[in-house]
Amino acid sequence: MIVNKVIKNWNTNSTNIRMAQIKIKLICFIDSCNLFIRVIRVHVFALIFFLLILSPQVTPLNSATPAGEVEIGKEADKDIIRAYGYFTDKALQEYVNEIGQKLIKSIKDPVFEYHFKVVDSPEVNAFALPGGYIYITRGMLAYVNSEAELAVILGHEIGHVTSHHAVSQMNKSIASALLTIAGLIASQEIRKEAGAWVTITTQLSQHILSGYGREAEMQSDELGIIYSHSSGYDPRVMKDFFRKLKARERFAGTGYHGFLATHPDTIERIISSEDKANIIAARGGNLERLEDNYKSKIEELPYGGDSSNKFAKPDRYIHIYTIKNGDTFRSISKDIAKDERVAFEVALINGKNVDDKLTAGEKIKVIMKKP
């Protein structure tokens, strides 16, 4: 019995010793792994720091080739059309593309093949992607009053492409994103930061729609003036269009991407565009505005709608009305639109105040309700 008890105790002690040894080995292994992970984290962070700070010339988009920009634009174009929807009016699509291509002809040796598309959104916006992809919303078209205005808007967006503003902005975003990634790699709570990864990818796309900053917007204004003038349009309409957008901003509380907080004060931008346009226009030439021609193209253009639901069809549309003696915005809204409450909005989309005197024979846009 004593022998059996000794053997049993010995076996128990041996088991405990083996378990203790295994535990010690596991602790050492885990410590080694943690040390290895910490070393890897430091090296990854150092590598990213080197790429961003010490060797900026090798950051991903600084060295983007024209072919690379086209690829970026081509891929992003699918997302834009998916998000906004392609406006199905073939005649209007062809008209906008025709004006855009006319502007491109004024550029010596354009690097890209340009694509101009109307997207089916009530938002008042126009924007560009790298590689020559340019978009204007049907909501913006409702605020445009002439072919010359359309030309300066498209010219402005072409300016973003020719100046590579999108690539420059995306490069800054990627740099910020990589630093965030480095911080996450160095974090002990990386699994709890999954939402941050979504934030990174979202940030990389936001700048394209929100504009490119003060200097870039001013530069594109100037290029829009030059391109439109070279194509035979009166660039002085830019200041009128800006004033109209400023009035809309007060009315609706939202603005075209060129009027967001990161951009020049609107008054400064209006004055600057007016000065530059006057200088360019002074060069002479047969400069046209083509107001009636433009308005004829947007007859029955869908107006308004829910920007958050692209499947909801707008119940209003644009009608082109020829002013008669004695007409006012209030009387036109009451008698033609059958809703006097839209008088202020009708005046707004025509770039006027609701009490402005109207000239007989002039064509204006009226917001109509679908039957």
C-alpha positions in Angstrom: 0.0 0.0 0.0 2.8 2.4 0.9 4.6 1.6 -2.3 1.4 2.2 -4.3 0.8 5.5 -2.6 4.4 6.7 -3.3 4.1 5.7 -6.9 0.7 7.5 -7.2 2.3 10.7 -5.6 5.2 10.5 -7.9 3.0 10.2 -10.9 1.0 13.2 -9.8 4.1 15.2 -9.2 5.5 14.2 -12.5 2.3 15.3 -14.3 2.3 18.6 -12.5 5.9 19.1 -13.4 5.2 18.4 -17.1 2.2 20.7 -17.1 4.3 23.4 -15.5 7.0 22.9 -18.1 4.4 23.1 -20.9 3.0 26.2 -19.4 6.4 27.9 -19.2 7.1 26.9 -22.9 3.7 28.3 -23.9 4.3 31.6 -22.1 7.7 31.9 -23.7 6.2 31.2 -27.1 3.4 33.7 -26.7 5.9 36.3 -25.5 8.1 35.6 -28.5 5.1 36.0 -30.8 4.1 39.3 -29.1 7.6 40.5 -29.5 7.6 39.5 -33.2 4.3 41.2 -33.8 5.5 44.4 -32.1 8.7 44.3 -34.3 6.6 43.8 -37.4 4.3 46.7 -36.4 7.2 49.0 -35.9 8.7 48.0 -39.2 5.4 48.4 -41.1 4.9 51.8 -39.5 8.4 52.9 -40.3 8.0 51.7 -43.9 4.8 53.7 -44.3 6.4 56.7 -42.7 9.4 56.4 -45.1 7.0 56.2 -48.1 5.0 59.2 -47.0 7.5 61.5 -45.5 11.0 60.7 -46.5 10.3 59.5 -50.0 7.1 61.2 -51.3 8.0 60.6 -54.9 7.0 57.0 -54.6 3.5 57.5 -53.1 0.9 55.7 -55.1 -0.7 58.4 -57.2 2.0 61.0 -57.5 3.5 59.1 -60.4 0.1 58.1 -62.0 0.4 57.9 -65.8 -2.4 59.1 -68.1 -3.3 55.5 -68.6 -3.5 55.1 -64.9 -5.8 58.1 -64.6 -8.0 56.7 -67.3 -8.2 53.4 -65.4 -9.2 55.2 -62.2 -11.9 57.1 -64.0 -13.2 54.1 -65.9 -13.6 52.1 -62.8 -15.1 55.0 -60.8 -17.5 55.7 -63.6 -19.3 52.5 -63.0 -19.9 53.5 -59.3 -21.1 57.0 -60.3 -23.7 55.6 -62.8 -24.8 53.0 -60.3 -25.2 55.6 -57.6 -26.9 58.3 -59.6 -28.4 56.6 -62.6 -27.8 57.5 -66.3 -30.3 60.0 -67.5 -32.2 58.3 -70.3 -33.0 61.3 -72.5 -30.8 60.4 -75.5 -31.2 63.8 -77.2 -30.1 65.7 -74.1 -27.2 63.4 -73.6 -26.0 64.0 -77.1 -26.4 67.7 -76.8 -24.3 67.9 -73.6 -21.7 65.7 -75.1 -21.6 67.9 -78.2 -21.0 71.0 -76.2 -18.3 69.2 -74.2 -16.5 67.9 -77.3 -16.6 71.4 -78.8 -14.7 72.7 -75.7 -12.2 69.9 -76.0 -11.4 71.0 -79.6 -10.1 74.3 -78.1 -7.5 72.4 -76.1 -4.2 71.8 -77.9 -3.2 68.1 -77.7 -5.7 66.9 -75.1 -4.2 64.0 -73.2 -7.5 62.1 -72.6 -10.6 61.0 -74.5 -13.4 62.9 -72.8 -16.8 61.5 -71.8 -19.7 63.8 -70.9 -22.7 62.4 -69.1 -25.9 63.6 -67.6 -26.8 61.7 -64.4 -30.3 61.3 -63.2 -30.1 63.3 -59.9 -32.1 66.3 -58.7 -28.9 67.6 -56.9 -27.4 70.8 -58.4 -23.9 69.5 -59.2 -21.3 68.8 -61.8 -18.0 67.0 -61.2 -15.1 65.2 -62.8 -13.2 62.0 -62.4 -9.6 61.4 -63.5 -9.0 60.5 -67.1 -11.7 62.6 -68.7 -15.0 61.5 -67.2 -17.3 64.5 -66.6 -20.8 64.5 -65.2 -23.6 67.1 -64.8 -26.8 66.4 -63.0 -30.3 67.1 -64.5 -30.8 69.2 -61.4 -27.9 71.4 -62.5 -29.3 71.6 -66.0 -32.6 73.1 -64.6 -30.5 76.0 -63.2 -28.6 76.7 -66.3 -30.0 79.4 -68.5 -27.9 79.3 -71.7 -25.6 77.2 -73.7 -22.8 79.6 -72.7 -23.5 78.8 -69.0 -23.4 75.1 -69.8 -20.0 75.6 -71.5 -18.4 77.4 -68.6 -19.6 74.7 -66.2 -18.2 71.9 -68.4 -15.1 74.0 -69.0 -14.6 74.3 -65.3 -14.8 70.5 -64.9 -12.5 70.0 -67.8 -10.0 72.2 -66.0 -10.0 69.8 -63.0 -9.1 67.0 -65.4 -6.4 68.9 -67.3 -4.9 70.1 -64.0 -5.0 66.6 -62.5 -6.8 67.9 -59.4 -8.5 64.6 -58.7 -5.3 62.6 -58.6 -3.6 65.2 -56.4 -6.5 65.2 -54.0 -6.7 61.4 -54.0 -3.0 61.3 -53.3 -3.5 63.4 -50.1 -6.4 61.2 -49.1 -4.4 58.0 -49.5 -1.5 59.5 -47.5 -3.9 60.2 -44.7 -5.5 56.8 -45.0 -2.1 55.0 -44.9 -1.2 56.9 -41.7 -4.5 55.8 -40.2 -3.7 52.2 -41.3 -0.3 52.5 -39.6 -2.0 53.6 -36.4 -4.4 50.7 -36.6 -1.6 48.2 -37.1 0.2 49.6 -34.1 -3.0 49.4 -32.0 -3.7 46.6 -29.6 -7.4 47.1 -30.3 -7.2 46.7 -34.1 -10.1 44.2 -34.2 -12.3 46.8 -32.4 -11.4 49.4 -35.1 -13.1 47.7 -38.1 -15.3 50.7 -38.7 -12.2 52.8 -39.3 -11.4 50.8 -42.3 -14.8 51.7 -43.8 -14.0 55.3 -43.0 -10.8 55.1 -44.9 -12.3 53.8 -48.1 -15.2 56.4 -47.9 -12.7 59.3 -47.5 -11.0 58.3 -50.7 -14.1 59.0 -52.7 -15.6 62.0 -51.0 -13.2 64.6 -52.3 -14.1 64.0 -55.9 -17.7 65.1 -55.2 -16.9 67.9 -52.7 -14.4 69.8 -54.7 -10.6 70.2 -54.7 -9.8 73.2 -52.5 -9.5 77.0 -52.9 -6.6 77.2 -55.4 -7.8 74.4 -57.6 -11.4 75.8 -57.9 -10.0 79.2 -58.8 -7.7 77.7 -61.4 -10.6 75.7 -62.9 -12.8 78.8 -63.0 -10.1 80.5 -65.1 -9.7 77.5 -67.4 -13.5 77.3 -67.8 -13.5 80.9 -68.9 -10.6 80.3 -71.4 -12.1 77.1 -72.9 -15.6 78.6 -73.3 -14.2 81.8 -74.9 -12.0 79.8 -77.3 -15.1 77.9 -78.3 -17.1 81.0 -79.1 -19.1 81.4 -76.0 -19.4 84.6 -73.8 -17.5 83.7 -70.6 -19.0 86.6 -68.7 -22.1 84.5 -68.0 -20.0 82.7 -65.3 -20.6 85.6 -62.8 -24.3 85.4 -63.4 -24.4 81.7 -62.8 -22.4 82.1 -59.6 -24.8 84.7 -58.3 -27.7 82.4 -59.1 -26.0 79.6 -57.1 -25.4 81.9 -54.2 -29.1 82.8 -54.2 -30.0 79.1 -54.3 -27.7 78.4 -51.4 -29.6 80.9 -49.3 -32.9 79.4 -50.4 -32.2 75.7 -50.2 -29.3 75.6 -47.7 -27.1 73.6 -50.0 -24.7 74.5 -52.7 -22.7 73.4 -55.8 -19.4 71.8 -54.8 -17.6 74.9 -55.7 -19.3 76.8 -52.9 -18.6 74.6 -49.9 -16.7 75.7 -46.9 -13.3 74.7 -48.2 -13.7 77.0 -51.3 -13.3 80.7 -51.8 -15.9 83.0 -50.4 -18.6 83.2 -53.1 -18.4 87.0 -53.4 -14.6 86.8 -54.0 -15.2 84.1 -56.5 -17.9 86.1 -58.4 -15.6 89.2 -58.5 -12.6 87.2 -59.6 -14.6 85.4 -62.4 -16.0 88.7 -63.6 -12.6 90.3 -63.8 -11.1 87.4 -65.6 -14.0 87.0 -68.0 -13.9 90.7 -68.9 -10.2 90.5 -69.7 -10.7 87.4 -71.8 -13.8 88.7 -73.6 -11.9 91.9 -74.4 -9.9 89.9 -76.9 -12.9 90.0 -79.1 -14.6 87.5 -81.3 -18.3 86.6 -82.0 -19.2 85.5 -78.5 -22.6 83.9 -78.1 -24.9 83.0 -75.2 -27.6 81.0 -77.1 -30.2 81.2 -74.3 -33.2 80.2 -76.4 -31.3 77.3 -78.1 -30.4 75.9 -74.7 -33.9 76.3 -73.2 -35.4 74.5 -76.2 -33.2 71.5 -75.3 -34.6 71.2 -71.8 -38.3 71.4 -72.5 -40.0 68.8 -70.2 -36.9 68.1 -68.3 -37.8 66.3 -65.0 -37.5 68.6 -62.1 -36.8 67.8 -58.4 -37.3 64.4 -56.8 -35.8 62.5 -54.0 -32.0 62.4 -54.2 -31.8 59.5 -51.7 -34.1 57.3 -53.8 -33.2 57.2 -57.5 -36.2 55.0 -58.2 -38.6 57.7 -57.1 -39.7 59.5 -60.3 -40.1 63.3 -60.0 -43.7 64.6 -60.3 -42.7 68.0 -61.8 -41.0 69.1 -65.0 -39.6 72.2 -66.8 -41.8 74.0 -69.3 -40.4 76.8 -71.5 -42.9 79.7 -71.5 -42.8 82.9 -73.6 -43.5 86.0 -71.6 -46.5 88.2 -72.5 -47.1 91.8 -71.6 -48.1 92.2 -68.0 -46.8 88.8 -66.9 -45.1 88.5 -63.5 -43.6 85.5 -61.8 -46.6 85.4 -59.5 -49.1 85.5 -62.3 -47.2 83.0 -64.4 -47.0 80.6 -61.4 -50.7 81.0 -60.7 -52.0 80.8 -64.3 -49.5 78.6 -66.0 -48.0 76.4 -63.3 -51.3 76.5 -61.4 -49.5 77.0 -58.1 -48.6 80.5 -57.0 -46.4 79.1 -54.2 -43.7 78.2 -56.7 -43.2 81.8 -57.9 -40.0 82.3 -55.8 -38.5 79.0 -57.1 -39.4 79.8 -60.7 -37.7 83.2 -60.4 -34.7 81.5 -58.8 -34.1 78.9 -61.5 -34.3 81.8 -64.0 -31.6 83.8 -62.2 -34.0 86.6 -61.2 -35.8 88.0 -58.1 -39.5 87.2 -57.8 -40.4 90.9 -58.2 -38.2 91.6 -61.2 -39.9 93.1 -64.2 -40.3 90.7 -67.1 -39.8 91.5 -70.8 -42.4 90.4 -73.3 -41.0 87.8 -75.8 -38.4 86.5 -73.4 -38.4 82.8 -72.7 -38.3 81.5 -69.1 -38.4 78.2 -67.4 -41.6 77.3 -65.4 -42.0 74.5 -63.0 -45.0 72.4 -63.9 -46.8 69.7 -62.0 -47.4 66.4 -63.9 -51.1 65.6 -64.4 
